[in-house]
Amino acid sequence: MSKLDCLGVGSPIVDTLANVSEEFIAASGAARGSMTLVDSARMAETIARIPGTLTQAAGGSAGNTVLALARLGSSAALLGRLGEDDTGRFYRACHSGAGAQTDRMKSGPGASARCLSLITPDAQRTMMTDLGAAAGIGAADISEADFDARLVYSEGYVMYNRPYLDAVLELARAAGADIGFDLGSYSVVESMKADLIGILRKYVRIVIANEDEARAMFGEIPAREQALRFGELCPVVLLNRGAAGSIVNAEGRIYEIPARRVDRVVDTTGAGDLCIAGFLHAWLRGAGPEKCGHCGALLGAEVVQQTGANLSEEAWGRIRGEISRILA
């Protein structure tokens, strides 16, 4: 294994994307705009009721970020567990094809994880996830050698496997890596706020949250104040606010980053994940907080103009050129 710029920690999930109505979301029983864990039977039943075309792609929150980092030229890999099936082989091929390393992906019993992303006409996505083999990963599957990276970045959903997350954080710290943590979902924050605060204080250098997660953490206070409150827990804060842009708090200094203009929002799937990738790519290159924020805004704006989180080769070429100009 070679030393990485970034090791992502999360569930390797194959996404199935579908455009549906608000009525479909209501009937599904899923929490609109959030992620709901389901079993394989409920996943199959929901998919069977979807009208129209389904699109498949490699996904998962940390997985999306890792793929984007690799496309940008950072060395990156995902630490997670796949089943020994066609879905798992598809996932590995997507990562290797994008230039990400796949030697940290583990194999285990059970089907590989899948996520159904239901996209409503307002471009909001509601996710139903069957973690399958990904849920079985544990401390015994990993070692310090996996964490030979400058930055270890974890998605918040790993909180649902707390003994494993504890091992990840300790091994990352022992390896001398900086640690980044994305809160993942307001439902994660609401159910585990006290534990999250302890983790952020003890381990995390860079914390990432969106408006819903910040509200779940600190209540209805202004976004700038939320960023300052996060700054009491971690040195670097990225607060994503969608069309309102983002706020970066670096060591108590606040930077307000405007969102890039988008003519039409098609789908918000992966918007936060790719924004994080742009931010981290710049941070790994020693860029200042403001430039990191602008790189994040660039990727976030690109991905919402299409369905899914996978951009075209033409788009990646354009993005790499623009990021070079931002970082110059």
Secondary structure, 3 states (H helix, E strand, C coil): CCCEEEEEECCCEEEEEEECCHHHHHHHCCCCCCEEECCHHHHHHHHHCCCCCCEEEEECHHHHHHHHHHHHCCCEEEEEEEECCHHHHHHHHHHHHHCCECCCEEEECCCCEEEEEEECCCCCEEEEEECHHHHHCCHHHCCHHHHCEEEEEEEHHHHHHHHHHHHHHHHHHHCCCEEEEECCCHHHHHHHHHHHHHHHHHHCCEEEEEHHHHHHHHCCCCHHHHHHHHHCCCCEEEEECHHHCEEEEECCEEEEECCCCCCCCCCCCCHHHHHHHHHHHHHHCCCCHHHHHHHHHHHHHHHCCCCCCCCCHHHHHHHHHHHHHHHC
